[in-house]
Amino acid sequence: MATIVGFTDVFEDLILKHVFTTTGLTMPDATNLWVGLSSATPTEETGTLNGITEPTFAVSAYARIAVARATGWTVSATAPTQVVNAADIVFDVCAGSNYPANITYICIFDDTLANGGRCIAAASCTSTAVTVGQQVKILAGTLKLTLT
């Protein structure tokens, strides 16, 4: 299980503006959130999560995975309120060469890697080496977000 430990300052600011002002919360992709992997520990600096090191497509056929905002997440109805992934999140099979370093974080982005989507949250996970022919799968209900 990976539990998300927080949002970036940028995203927190957008949420507060959405709730307490007439400024709407806009996302680059109105349909999906994008789940990605990182081999480095994200650090929150100047309002964004820095230090994210995603595998590269050219080396290992890596890509962020779209998770539908409307159906890909389940929000609990009881306290503490949690959001969990409603279905398995399955990455493409690693091809070409191994991921260059062990995966240690799962990140949620507001857009694709190609579009430079902002990381809105990150969660630590068990350090995992990914080699050619392997596939990363986050099982349904194991990626959890709790606001405290």
Summary of the structure (lengths in Angstrom):
residues: 148
radius of gyration: 15.3
end to end distance: 18.1
largest distance: 48.9
contacts: 438
relative contact order: 0.28
helix: 11%
strand: 37%
